[in-house]
């Protein structure tokens, strides 16, 4: 039951993040971009900057803040997937950054240039 609940919580967080970026007038390029190397929750663009977004959601801080779950290993995997996306789309010279959206008890915090 725990994994199923975590998936539901994660999906809710990703929907909230999607809505947040739409309201902030970001161009949404991809949701749940998946390769054999991993997944990036959202790929958005604003002011010519390509932004790879990891969304972490929790309902409590019992196990720490959501942002703390974006470990160095997770960051490495996201970078690999991002590189693959850039190569596939001929965007190797694009200006990019990596953001984290933390959703805690329904409240969103957007952390720019998180890693």
C-alpha positions in Angstrom: 0.0 0.0 0.0 2.9 2.4 0.7 4.3 2.4 -2.8 0.9 3.0 -4.3 0.3 5.9 -2.0 3.7 7.3 -2.8 2.9 7.1 -6.5 -0.4 8.9 -6.0 1.3 11.6 -3.9 4.1 12.0 -6.6 1.5 12.3 -9.4 -0.4 15.0 -7.5 2.9 16.9 -7.0 3.7 16.7 -10.6 0.3 18.0 -11.6 0.6 20.9 -9.2 4.1 21.7 -10.6 2.7 21.5 -14.2 -0.1 24.0 -13.2 2.5 26.2 -11.5 4.6 26.5 -14.6 1.6 27.1 -16.8 0.4 29.9 -14.6 3.9 31.4 -14.6 3.9 31.4 -18.4 6.6 28.9 -18.9 6.5 26.9 -22.2 6.0 23.3 -21.3 8.0 21.1 -23.6 7.8 17.7 -22.0 6.2 15.9 -19.1 7.7 12.6 -17.8 10.4 12.5 -20.4 11.7 8.9 -20.2 14.6 7.1 -21.6 16.3 3.8 -20.7 18.6 5.9 -18.5 15.8 7.5 -16.4 13.2 10.2 -16.3 12.8 13.9 -16.1 9.5 15.1 -14.6 9.2 18.3 -16.6 11.1 20.1 -19.3 10.1 23.7 -19.6 11.4 26.8 -21.3 11.4 30.5 -20.2 13.3 33.4 -21.7 15.3 31.1 -23.9 16.5 29.0 -21.1 15.8 25.2 -21.2 14.9 24.0 -17.7 15.0 20.4 -16.5 12.7 20.0 -13.5 12.7 17.4 -10.8 9.5 17.4 -8.7 9.6 15.9 -5.2 6.5 15.6 -3.1 5.8 14.7 0.5 2.9 15.2 2.8 5.0 15.6 5.9 8.6 16.2 6.9 8.8 12.9 8.8 11.5 11.7 6.4 13.0 15.1 5.7 12.2 17.8 3.1 11.3 16.7 -0.4 14.3 18.5 -1.8 16.6 16.3 0.3 15.5 13.3 -1.9 17.3 14.8 -4.9 20.6 13.1 -4.0 23.8 13.4 -6.0 23.0 10.0 -7.6 19.6 11.3 -8.7 21.2 14.5 -10.0 23.7 12.5 -12.0 20.8 10.4 -13.6 18.9 13.6 -14.5 22.0 15.1 -16.1 22.4 12.0 -18.2 18.8 12.0 -19.4 19.1 15.8 -20.0 22.2 15.3 -22.1 20.4 12.6 -24.1 17.4 15.0 -24.7 19.8 17.8 -25.8 21.6 15.5 -28.3 18.3 14.0 -29.6 16.9 17.5 -30.2 20.0 19.2 -31.6 20.2 21.5 -28.6 23.7 20.9 -27.3 24.4 24.7 -27.3 21.2 25.6 -25.4 21.4 27.5 -22.2 20.1 25.1 -19.5 19.5 24.8 -15.8 18.3 22.2 -13.4 15.5 23.2 -11.0 13.7 21.3 -8.2 10.0 21.8 -7.3 9.3 20.9 -3.8 5.7 20.1 -2.9 5.1 19.8 0.8 1.6 19.4 2.1 0.3 21.0 -1.1 2.5 24.0 -1.0 5.0 24.6 -3.9 8.5 25.9 -3.6 10.4 26.4 -6.9 14.2 26.1 -6.4 16.0 27.5 -9.4 19.5 26.4 -10.3 19.1 23.6 -7.7 22.2 21.7 -9.0 
